[in-house]
Amino acid sequence: MTTESDKPKPSGAKPDEAPPAKADAAKPAAKKPDGKLPPFDERRLTFAEIAPFAAQLDAAELATMANDGRAVVRANAALGLAALNQPVFELVAMLRDSDPHAAAAAAEAVGRLGVGARALIPQIVQALGSTHTDVTGTVNTSLAELIGKADDELILALDVPYALAMKSIVEAARKIGKAGIRFLIKAAGHERIQIRVNAIGGLARLGKTDIETSMAFLTTVEANDPVPDVRTAAKQAMLAVIAREKVEAIDNLPKNIPDFEARKLSGSELREYADAIHIDEMLVALQDGRAHVKINAARALGIKGDKAARAANALGVNLRDSVPAVRKEMAVALGKLGEGALDAVQDLVGALGDVDEEVSDAAIEAVAGLGESAREALVRGLDAGSEPHGLRVGELIGRLPRGATTLTEAFKSPAVNVQVNAVLGLGLLRDKVGSTGLAALHGARTGGDARTREAVRRALDMIEPRGPTGPKAITIDGFEDRFLDGKDVEKAKAEVEKIGVADLTAYLMDGRDVVRANAATALAALGPAGASAAGSLGVRLRDDAARVRLAAAQALDKLGDAVVVETANDLVGALRDADDKVAETTAAVLRARKGKMIGALVRGLETDDPRHARRICEVINAIPDAAEILAEAFDSPAVNVQVNAALGLGMLGAERVGKGRKKLEGARTGGDARTREAARKALDSIDGPREIGPRPVDVAGFETQLLGAEAFT
């Protein structure tokens, strides 16, 4: 579409679905002075000005205009796409536009698309991480309207960092009250841990809207969820939901300690009234909504020492308080209970991960004071998800007698977090790691999870510091000047082996295309020894240079099945490559591993790139049970997956489609419009184009002369 007023306007291509989803878009234009679409480059138009001319708009041209250098053109293009009911990625990108008017137009377009934008919801939420406040508010209002209509996509969009989830989906849920609580509870049942944690975090913020429902659900999660981080999130959410506001004094609060409710008292002041400190009153005070009252209660219980052991649980619960000073005093008080703090030892281990250094330091002191009694709780704490938390847990285990043995045993756990934190704990022991622990580290430098391998390398660096830094110089002829093939590198294999995996991996980040490509080829020549570079080679599949991407794909292939499986998601992503040779090479790598690639290929069907989807389907269809794989994928709630699975089923043809036909036939009505259209196209591909008009009559002279009745007998 041209934007200059003196050039022809769009040709009139019209989308399959009726454009406007909003009521004002459906109203007929009051007046069409000249029947022509207003120019898009002269001024900002309103949706009401554009919508009546939807028949003159072309979606592809509008998508191009969404990238125009002029903000006014971009803004008008966004509204044009909404008038055509076209949910394209350009709208998502425009939400972060530097021009506030263009960004606002994109936000309005998203809202007008309504349910039609459901396939873009995960990307929209990602974009909200850096949008203007007004844009964020507008989009969140639109997301709120989709709760109950596009729950599957909204729930998947919660698989983002915690802060972004609170800013977007949770804020949208807040706008609809109790219905938002029901949505978050539904999301908290998802299989992905990050989604569950974020949904529970949302309940912590909004749970007071429906306390009874929220608490019933959170209590069940806290007691039964198999994942420690989810249970911890549920416990924190429960505290937030039931937390009292700053209210009037409670009758059961201490009356014989002056200023107990008025201000924060020092330890020396409270010790003057040690005989007036009653455990039951302090337990009540720990539930108060005022920070200084809870701090006074903790200090008073600390003065009582082991006599206050029955208060350990209540102190442990308050280690999750929103006020850092309160959390610190709880840890300090528990440290003074001695063995009486054992009921809260797991809470103290959790507090080792507190973001406030004073709180974590107090927790370290309290746990260290428990000595051997804290061993089991610390081992469970190795499942911590953050590195600072895991390091503190590992350090405390290392202080215990037989600490190295405990960490070495923990390293055998199948849980990656436990492996990583146990390894780093062994590294902190340095020369006290022992021969068994050191042997375990050396044996884990290859194989296993990438995070574990990286932790092992770091631990060994702590124990056995490296000498010179930086990669070794490479003396292979032409390595820095021209692209080498496998034969060239094979001739210099001895030199390649001297350089080693670590230094070759470093060269993968060189600023020169030729060096990065040759480093990938050299890693392939190392055979199994080069397997530890799998992750770095996977990243190179997204390199700016096609030659580097090609070399990375070829290297992964030569390094074997285990490496290909580890980088399967990267390889499937590389099928969208604009370079046909890279895409063909990648497809061959994936086809050669057949069933081992199914999971990554099915995940890749989430793509909204038609070329990418077709290439993925071509690889899937090379697998004998492709029909079953695609039929199961077609049941996904994600519209992109449904559409692309239908494409793949259609590509199988009538002989191989099997039970996939039934899936397609059942999807011709109901569901998303894109899915219905994809199902119809797939059936046409399988059965061939439908016959149009009457069948030809095979009677001589039927079309050239007037026949009598006897001609048809």
N, C-alpha and C positions, 0 to 999 in steps of 0.2 A: 504494500500500500504506500503511495506517495503521501507526503504531508503538505507539500506546497499547494496553496490554494489555486494556482493556475495550471495544475497538472491533473490528469485523470484520477478519479477516486477508485476505490476497490472494485474488483470485477463482479462481486455479488455472490461469491461462493458462500454457501450456507451450511452450518453444521447439522448433524442428524437430530439433535434434541432442540426443543424449543428454548430460546435463550433465557428470558428473564425468570429468575426464581422469586423475586420480590414483588410485592403487590404493586408498587409504583411503576415497576418495569413493565407490568402487564397492561397498564393503562394506555390507551391510544394517544399518540401525540396530539396536542391541541391544534397544532398548525404546522404544516410543512411548506414553508414559503416557496422553496424551489425544488423540493424533493431530493436534495443532495446532502450527503453527509458533511457536517461542518468540518473545516480544516482542523487537523490535529496539532498543527504547529503554530497556531496564532495565539491561543489562549487556553486556559484550563476549562474544560467542559465538565458539565455535571452528567451523572449517569442518565438522568431524565432526558438530556439533550442527545445522548448517543444511542440509547436503547431503541428508539423508533426506527433507526436506520440499520438495525442488525443485519438485514438482508444484504446490505452493501459491504459488510465487513468480511474479512478473510482471516482465519485464525493464525495461519502461518505468518502472514505479513504482520499481524499484531504482535506475535511473539518476537519477530525481528525488531519491531519498533520499541519493544520493551527494553531493548539494549541501546537505544538511540542516545546520542550524547546530550540531547536537550531534555531537561526535566519535564517540560510541559508535554512533550511527545510521549515520554514514558508514562506519565500519569494518565493521559488520555487512553493510551494503549491498554493500561490495566483495566480501566472501566469498560473498554471495548471487549476485552476478553471475558469480563463478567457478563456483558450483554449477550455474548455468544455461549455462555455457560461452559467455558473452556478452562478446566483446572490445569494449568501448565506451570512448570517449575519456575519460569521467569517471574511469576507473581511472588513466589517465595523469596527469590533473590532480591526483588524490589522492596520487600518489607524492610530491608536494611539500607535502602537507598540513602545517599548523602543529602538528597533534597527532601525536606519534610513533606512537601506536597505530594511528591511521587510516592513516598512511603505510605502516606495516609491514603492515597488512591488505591494502592495495593491492598492495604488493610480493608478498605471498603469493598474491594472486589472479592476478597476472600469471604467476607460476610455475606455478600450477595450470592455467592456460589452455593452457600449452605451445605447440604449433604453432598453436593457435587464435588466438594473439596476434600472429601474424606481420605482419598488416596494420598493427599499431600500433607496430612496432619503431622506425621512424624517430622517431615522436613520443616514445616511451619514452626513447630515447637523448637527445633534446633535453632531456627533463625531468631526466635525471641530472646536468645541469649545476648543479642547486641542491638536490639531495636530501641527506638525512642519510646519514652514512657507513654505518650499518647497512642502510638501504634500498638504497643503491648496491650494497653487497656482495650482498644477496639477489637483486637484479635481475640483476646480472652473472652470478651462478650460473645463473639461468634462461636468460640469453642464451647462455651457454656450452653449455647443453644443446640449443640450437636450431642450433648450428653443424653443418652437414651436412644440416639439415632445412629451414632458411629462409635459405639463403645470400644469395639475391638481395636480400631485405629488409635483412639484416644489412650487406651491402656498401653499399647505398644509405644506410644510417644512418651510414656513415663520412664522409658529406659534411657535416661539422661542423667547428668550430674544432679545432685540433690537440690542445689540452689536454683537451677533452671526449672526443675520439676515444680518447686514451690511457686516460682514466678509465673508459671504458665498453667499447666493442667490443674494444679491444686487451687490456684486463684480462680480459674474458671469454675471449679466445683463449688467454691465459696459463694459464687454469685447465685446459686440455685438452692441454697439451704439444705434441707434434709435429703433431697434427691442427690445432692453432691456427696453426702455421706454414704449413701447406698452405692454410688458409683465407685468411690474409693475403696469400700469394702470388697466390691467385685474385683477391682484391680489388685487388691492385696492377696487374691487367690491365684495370681499368675505364677507360672513356673519360673520366671526369671527373678533372681534375687534382687537386682537393682529396682525392678518395678515394684516388688513387694515392699522393699524398704521405703521407697519414695511415697507409695500409697499410704503406708502406715505413718510416715512423717506428715502427710496431709491430714490424717485423722488427728494427729497431735495438735495441729493448728485449728482444725475445724470441729473437733469432736464435741465441744460444748454445745454445738447446735443440736445434737441428738445424743446426749450423754449415755442414756441407757443402751441404745443400740451400739454405740462406739465401744463402750466398756465391755459389753458382752463379747463382742468380736475380738477385741484386743486381749482379753483374758485368755481366750482359747488359743490365740496365736502365741502368746508369751509362754504358755504351758506346753504346747505341742509342736511348734515349728522345728524342723530338724536343723535349721541354719542358725548359728549363734548370733550373727549380726541382725537377723530378722527378729529373734527373740529379744535382743537388747533394744531394738527400735520399738518393739511393742511395749516393753516396760517403760521406756522413756515417754512414749505416747500416753500411756495410762497416767503417768504422773502429771503430764501437761493437761490432760482432760479433767482430772479431778482437782488440780491445783486450785486453791482458794484465792480469791482476790484479796486485796488488803481490806480486811473487815474489822469490825469491832472486836475487842478482847473477848476471849473465850473464858467462861466461868472457871474452867479447870486449870487455867494457867497459874503459875506460882504467884502467890500474894505476899509471901514473906521475904521476898528478895527485892529490895528497892530498885526502881527504874528498870525492872526486867523487861517490861513492855515498851518503855519509853526510848531506850537507846541501847547501843551495843556495849556490853560490859566486858571489862578485861578479866583475865584469869585470876589475877590477884583480888579483884573485887568479889568475884564469885566464891573464891576460897574462904573469904570472911564469913560466908553464909553456907558453908559446906553442910552443916546439920539441917539446913532448910531445903536442901536439894532432894526432891522426891522423884524417883524414876518415872512413875506414872504421869506426873505433871510434865516432865520433860518430854515424854512420848507425845503428849498432846501438843506441846509447844513445837515439836518437829513438824507438825501438820499445819502450822500457822502459815498464813500467806505473806507474812512480813519477814524479810531476810534477817533483820537484826534479832528477831525473836528466835528464829531457828539457830542462828549462830550462838546466841546465849545458851540455848538448850544443849547444843553440841559441846560447848566448853564446860558446861556444868556436868554433863555425863562423863567427860574426860577426867574431871576431878574425882569422880567416883571410881574410876579405874575399872578393875575386873568385876566390881559389884554391879556395874551397869551392863553386864554381858547380855541381858535379855533385850537391851535396846539396840543391839548390833544390826539386826535386820532393818530397823527404821533408819538408822544412820546410813546403811548401805543403799537404801532406796533413794535417800537424799543426795547421794553422790551424782545423781543425774539432774539435780536442780539447775534451773536456768541461770542462776547467779554464781559466778566463779568463786566468790568469797565464801558462799555457803558450802559449795562442794569441798573447798579446801578445809574448812573447819570440820566437816564430817570425816574426812580422811585423817586429820590430826587426832580427832577424838577416838576413832577406831584404833589408831596406833597406841593410844593410852589404855585400851581395854585389855591388852595382852592377848592371851589365848581366848579370852572372851569375844574377840573379834572374828573368830573362825566362821561364824554363821554368815558373815558378810565378806569372806575372803574373795569370793568370785566377783563381787561388786568392786572390791579394791583392785583386783586384777584388771577389770574393765576400765577403772579410772586411770590406769597407767597410760591409756591412750587419750587422756583429756588434752584438749588443745591449749588449755591454760597451764603454763609451766609450773606455777606454784601448786596447782592441784596435783599434777602428775608427780611432782617431787614429794609432796606429802604422802601420796599413795605408795611411792617407792619405799619411803621410810617405814610406813605401816606394814607393808608386805614383807620387807626385809626383816622386820622385828618378829615375824611369825616363823621364820626359818623353815625347817623341814616340814612343818605343818602346812605350808603353802605350796608344796611341790606339785601336788595333783592339780590344784587350781591353776598354777602357772603353766603346766603342760597344756591344759585345756585352752589357756589364753594364747597359746602359740597360733591359734586360728585367727588371730587379729588381722583385719583387712588393711590397716595403715602401717607403713614402715616404722614411724617413730614408736607406735604402740608395740609392734613386734620386737623391735630392738630392746625396749625396756624390759619386756617379758624375758627375752633371751638372756639379757645381762643378769637379771635376778636369778634365773636358773643356774647360770654359770657360777654364781657366788656360793651355791649350795654344795655340800659334799657330793662327789660323784656327778657334778653338774655336766661335765663333758659327756659322760655315759648317758645321762638323761636326754641330752640334746641329740646325741647320735641315734638313740632309739626313736626319738620323736621324728627324726628325719625320714624314717621308714614309712611314715603316714602317707596315705594316698592323697591327702588334702594339700593342694599347692601352697596355700598360705602357711600351713604348718611347716612344710618343707623349707620354704623361703626363710621364715623366722628362725627355725632351728639352725639352719646353715649360717645365718648372720650371727646368731648367738655363738656358734663354734668359732666364727671368725674373731669375735670380740675376746675370746680366750687366748688368742695368739699362741705363745709358746706353751700354754697349758692345755692345748686342745687334745693332746694324747695321740698315740699312733693309730688307734681305732678310728677316732674322729677324722684324722687327716686322711686315712685311707678311704673313708667314706666320701670325703670331698673330692679326692682325685678320681674316684670311680664314677662321679656324677658330672664330670665336665662335658660329657656328650650324652645324648639321649634325654628322655624325659621332657618335662615342660620347659619352655623357653625362659620363663621367669625363674625357675629353679636353677637352670644353667647359669643365668646371669648372676644370681645370688652366690652360687658356688664360686664363680670367678672372682667376685668381690671378696668373699671370705678368704680365698687363697691369697688374694692381694694383701689382706690384713695380716695373714700369718706369714706369708713369704713375699715381702714387698718386692715389686718389680724394680729392675734397674732402669736403663734408659727408656724414655717415653717416645711415642711417635713410631710410625711404621718404618721397617727397614727399607733401605733404598733397593730398587729393583734394577738389576743389570741385564735383564732379558732384552735382546735386540728388538727394537721397535715397540716396546711396551708402552712408551709414552708418545709415540709418533704415528702409529697406524693401527688399524683394527686387525688383531691377530685371530686366526681360526684355531680350532682345536689341535690341528696337526702342528702348528707353530709352537703352541704352548707345550704339547707333549714332548717335543724335542728338548725343551728346557725344563723338564719335569724335576730334575734334581735341584735346580735353582728355585723352582716354585716351592718345593718341599722345605728348603732352607728358609724361605720367607715366612711360611706358616700361615695358618688360617686367620689368626688375629690380625696380622698386618695386612693380609689381602682384604679382609673385611673392612679395615680402615680405608683402603684405597677405593672401596665402593662409594665412599662419600667425597671423593676427589672432585674438584670443579671441572675437570676435563672429561668430555664424553668418552674419548678413546681409552682413557685410563680406567674409568668405571666399567666399561664393557670388557676390557682385557682382564680386569680383576675378577669379574664374574666367570669368565672362561677359565681362568687359572684355578679358581676354587673348584670348578667341576673336575679339573684334572687331578685334584687331590683325592677324589673318590670319597669313601666313607668319612675320612678325616675332615672333609669340608662340610659335613652335615650341620655343624654348629652355626654355620653362617646362613642357615635357611631363612631365618627371619629377615636378615638384611637383604638377601636376594629377593625375598617377597616384596620388600619395599621398592626395590629397583624395577619391579614390574610396572610401577607408576612413574618411572623416570621421564623427564622431558624429552630425552633422545630415544628414538625408535630403535637404534642399534643397541643401546644399553638394555632396553626392555627385551629385545630379542635374545641377547646374550644371557640375561637373567633367566628367561624361560628355558633356554637350552641347558643352562647349568643345573637348574632344579631337576630337569628330566634325567640328566646324567647322574645326579647324586642319589637317585633311587626312590622307591615307593615311600619310605618313611618320611623323607623330606617333602615329597609332593603332598602327602597327607597333611603334614604340618602347615604347609602354605596353600592349602586347597582354596581357601577363601580369596587369597590374593590372585591365584591363577584364574578362578572363575571371574573375578573382577576384570582381569586382563582380557577377557573375551570381548569386551567392548572397545578394544583398542582400535584407533582410527587406521592404523597400519595393518593391511590385510595379512602380511607375512607374520607379524607378531601374533595376530589373532589365530591364524592357522596353526602356527607352532604350538601355541598354548592349548588349542583344542586337541591337538595330537597327544600332548602330554596328559591331558585329562582322560581322553578316550583309552589310553593305554592302561589306566588304573581302574577302569570300569566301576564296579560296585563301591570301591573305596571312596569315590568322589560324590556319591549320591547326596549326602547331607549338604555339602557345600553347593552343589548344583541346584538343589531345591531352594536353599536360602537365596541363591542368586536370582531366582525367579521374581524376587521383589523389585527388580529393576523396572524403571519406566522408559528405558531406551529400547525401542522395537528391534534394532539390529542386535543389540546385546542379548535380548530375550531369544531371538531366533538362533543365535549361535549356541546359547546354553541348551536350547531344545534339541539342536542337532547332535550335541554331545550326549544328552540323555537318551536320545532315540537310538544311539549306537549300543545301548545296554539292552540285553534280551528282554528284561521285564519293564521296559520303558513305560508301557501302557499303565501298569499298576502304579509305578512311581508317580506319573503325571496325574492319574486319577486321584491318588491320595493328596497330592499337592493342590488339586483343584478344590479340595474341601477347606483350604486355608481361609481365614476371615479377611486376609489382605486382598484387595481388589487386583493389584498388580500381579500377584501370584496366580489368582484365578484366571486372569486374562492370558497370561503367558503359558500357563498349563494347558489352557484350551488350544492355544496356538500349537503347542507341541503335540497334543492329541490329534489335531487336524493333519499335522505333518506325517503322522504314522501311517495314514491311509487305512482303507477298509479292512485289509487283511490283518493288521497288527493292533488296531485301536482297542479291541476287546471290550472290557467292561467300561472303558472310557466313553464309549458311545452313549451308554445309559446316563452317565453323568452329564454329558453335553445336552442330550435331549431333555433332561430334567431342568436344565438351566436356561432354556429358551424363554421362560417366563419367570417373573419374580427376580429378586436380587438386584444387583447394581446394573445400570444400563450398559456399562462397558463390558461387563461379564456376559450379559445376554447377547450383545452384538458379537463378542468373541466366540461364543458357543455356536451361534448361527454360521459364522464364517468357517469355523472348524468343520461343521457338518457338511457345508458346501464343498470344502476341500476333500472330505472323505468320499462323498457321494457324487461329486461332479456337479456342474451347474444344473439347475432344475430346467426341465423342458418348458418352453414358452409357446403357447398357441397350440392348435390342433395337430395331431399326428398326420404325416403324409398318407394319401390313399394310393395303394398299389393296384390301380385298375387302369388298363390301357385306355388312353384317350380322355381320362378324367378331367384333365385341365385344358384340352384342345378342341373337344367336340361335344355336342349334346348327345348323351347316351340314353338308351331305353332301359327299362327295368331288367331285361334279360342280361344286360352287361354285368349285373351285380349278383347273379345267381350262380 
